[in-house]
Amino acid sequence: MPTTRLLTPDDAPELSRLLLRNRAFLAPWEPVHPDDWFTPEGQRKAIQDVLARHAQGLALPHVVLDRDGAIAGAITLTGIARGAFLSASLGYWVSADRNGQGLATAAIAEMKEIAFGDLGLHRLEAGTLEHNTRSQRVLQRNGFVRIGLAPRYVRIAGRWQDHVLFQVLNEDDEAT
Ligand SMILES: CC(C)(COP(=O)(O)OP(=O)(O)OC[C@H]1O[C@@H](n2cnc3c(N)ncnc32)[C@H](O)[C@@H]1OP(=O)(O)O)[C@@H](O)C(=O)NCCC(=O)NCCS
């Protein structure tokens, strides 16, 4: 059974409940969100926005499912670039009560397969905070390698924070 599927507008209430329950758990790793972003209406709006970018070929938003098929998190490819770059950025989170079951590891493997298969991409990138070793391990288990440190790269938890950058390349691509 797949661990992820495309996000839909109907997921808004369940995502809102899950994000509210995980607000404190996710806060150190996320941009600051206003209170209304956590409501079903706020999530409906956020889903509409990302699905519009999906329709333009710029994003691929999936939810992560647990073994019962309930939503356990989200994983999204953003900034899908074509042309000579064929690259995208990967972001993800899994609900605290379902951490440590291999869900993020499996979800990243699935997104990688879609990215290098159907989407025909050459490269995926992910950035983690320096002390987010848990996230670094799920990336490394999926073949991502550290490529450097980006100073003050993303505004996380209200501060421009350094990120360790990782990438994985499509090994099927020829060198030329
Ligand atoms: C980082 C995060 C996504 C990890 O999610 P997760 O679902 O717990 O990750 P996994 O279960 O795949 O891997 C975590 C551990 O579970 C273990 N595990 C248990 N069952 C497993 C299985 N069947 N397959 C693979 N790993 C398994 C792994 O060994 C791993 O332990 P280790 O890293 O100490 O070796 C999650 O902690 C999270 O959402 N954190 C907050 C947000 C965040 O940091 N997002 C990423 C920003 S860069």
The ligand as an SDF file (V2000), in Angstrom:
LIG
                    3D

 48 50  0  0  0  0  0  0  0  0999 V2000
   11.9410   14.2360   10.7340 C   0  0  0  0  0  0  0  0  0  0  0  0
   10.6210   13.4720   10.6720 C   0  0  0  0  0  0  0  0  0  0  0  0
    9.9150   13.7690    9.3580 C   0  0  0  0  0  0  0  0  0  0  0  0
   10.9350   11.9590   10.7510 C   0  0  0  0  0  0  0  0  0  0  0  0
    9.7140   11.2420   10.5670 O   0  0  0  0  0  0  0  0  0  0  0  0
    9.5440    9.6980   10.9710 P   0  0  0  0  0  0  0  0  0  0  0  0
    8.3260    9.1860   10.2750 O   0  0  0  0  0  0  0  0  0  0  0  0
    9.6400    9.5520   12.4260 O   0  0  0  0  0  0  0  0  0  0  0  0
   10.8510    9.0670   10.3050 O   0  0  0  0  0  0  0  0  0  0  0  0
   11.1230    7.4870   10.1540 P   0  0  0  0  0  0  0  0  0  0  0  0
   10.2100    6.7440   11.0670 O   0  0  0  0  0  0  0  0  0  0  0  0
   11.1220    7.1630    8.7220 O   0  0  0  0  0  0  0  0  0  0  0  0
   12.6010    7.4040   10.6860 O   0  0  0  0  0  0  0  0  0  0  0  0
   12.8190    7.7040   12.0530 C   0  0  0  0  0  0  0  0  0  0  0  0
   13.2930    6.4810   12.8270 C   0  0  0  0  0  0  0  0  0  0  0  0
   12.3460    5.4280   12.7740 O   0  0  0  0  0  0  0  0  0  0  0  0
   13.0360    4.1710   12.6020 C   0  0  0  0  0  0  0  0  0  0  0  0
   12.1560    3.2180   11.9160 N   0  0  0  0  0  0  0  0  0  0  0  0
   11.2290    2.4870   12.5540 C   0  0  0  0  0  0  0  0  0  0  0  0
   10.5940    1.6990   11.6790 N   0  0  0  0  0  0  0  0  0  0  0  0
   11.1240    1.9080   10.4530 C   0  0  0  0  0  0  0  0  0  0  0  0
   10.8730    1.3720    9.1670 C   0  0  0  0  0  0  0  0  0  0  0  0
    9.9450    0.4370    8.9590 N   0  0  0  0  0  0  0  0  0  0  0  0
   11.5820    1.8500    8.1180 N   0  0  0  0  0  0  0  0  0  0  0  0
   12.5090    2.7970    8.2950 C   0  0  0  0  0  0  0  0  0  0  0  0
   12.7960    3.3420    9.5090 N   0  0  0  0  0  0  0  0  0  0  0  0
   12.1230    2.9020   10.5870 C   0  0  0  0  0  0  0  0  0  0  0  0
   14.2480    4.5280   11.8220 C   0  0  0  0  0  0  0  0  0  0  0  0
   15.2860    3.6280   12.0890 O   0  0  0  0  0  0  0  0  0  0  0  0
   14.5560    5.9030   12.2980 C   0  0  0  0  0  0  0  0  0  0  0  0
   15.4260    5.8940   13.3660 O   0  0  0  0  0  0  0  0  0  0  0  0
   16.8720    6.5640   13.2470 P   0  0  0  0  0  0  0  0  0  0  0  0
   16.7440    7.7840   12.3680 O   0  0  0  0  0  0  0  0  0  0  0  0
   17.1660    6.8930   14.6490 O   0  0  0  0  0  0  0  0  0  0  0  0
   17.7350    5.5450   12.6200 O   0  0  0  0  0  0  0  0  0  0  0  0
    9.6930   13.8200   11.8710 C   0  0  0  0  0  0  0  0  0  0  0  0
   10.3940   13.6330   13.0810 O   0  0  0  0  0  0  0  0  0  0  0  0
    9.1580   15.2500   11.8280 C   0  0  0  0  0  0  0  0  0  0  0  0
    8.1340   15.5260   11.2020 O   0  0  0  0  0  0  0  0  0  0  0  0
    9.8690   16.1880   12.5170 N   0  0  0  0  0  0  0  0  0  0  0  0
    9.4320   17.5820   12.6110 C   0  0  0  0  0  0  0  0  0  0  0  0
    9.3740   18.2870   11.2630 C   0  0  0  0  0  0  0  0  0  0  0  0
   10.6700   18.1660   10.5010 C   0  0  0  0  0  0  0  0  0  0  0  0
   11.7500   18.1540   11.0640 O   0  0  0  0  0  0  0  0  0  0  0  0
   10.5580   18.0870    9.1680 N   0  0  0  0  0  0  0  0  0  0  0  0
   11.7080   18.0280    8.2920 C   0  0  0  0  0  0  0  0  0  0  0  0
   12.2720   19.3870    8.0990 C   0  0  0  0  0  0  0  0  0  0  0  0
   13.8010   19.3010    7.1840 S   0  0  0  0  0  0  0  0  0  0  0  0
  1  2  1  0
  2  3  1  0
  2  4  1  0
  2 36  1  0
  4  5  1  0
  5  6  1  0
  6  7  2  0
  6  8  1  0
  6  9  1  0
  9 10  1  0
 10 11  2  0
 10 12  1  0
 10 13  1  0
 13 14  1  0
 14 15  1  0
 15 16  1  0
 15 30  1  0
 16 17  1  0
 17 18  1  0
 17 28  1  0
 18 19  1  0
 18 27  1  0
 19 20  2  0
 20 21  1  0
 21 22  1  0
 21 27  2  0
 22 23  1  0
 22 24  2  0
 24 25  1  0
 25 26  2  0
 26 27  1  0
 28 29  1  0
 28 30  1  0
 30 31  1  0
 31 32  1  0
 32 33  2  0
 32 34  1  0
 32 35  1  0
 36 37  1  0
 36 38  1  0
 38 39  2  0
 38 40  1  0
 40 41  1  0
 41 42  1  0
 42 43  1  0
 43 44  2  0
 43 45  1  0
 45 46  1  0
 46 47  1  0
 47 48  1  0
M  END
$$$$
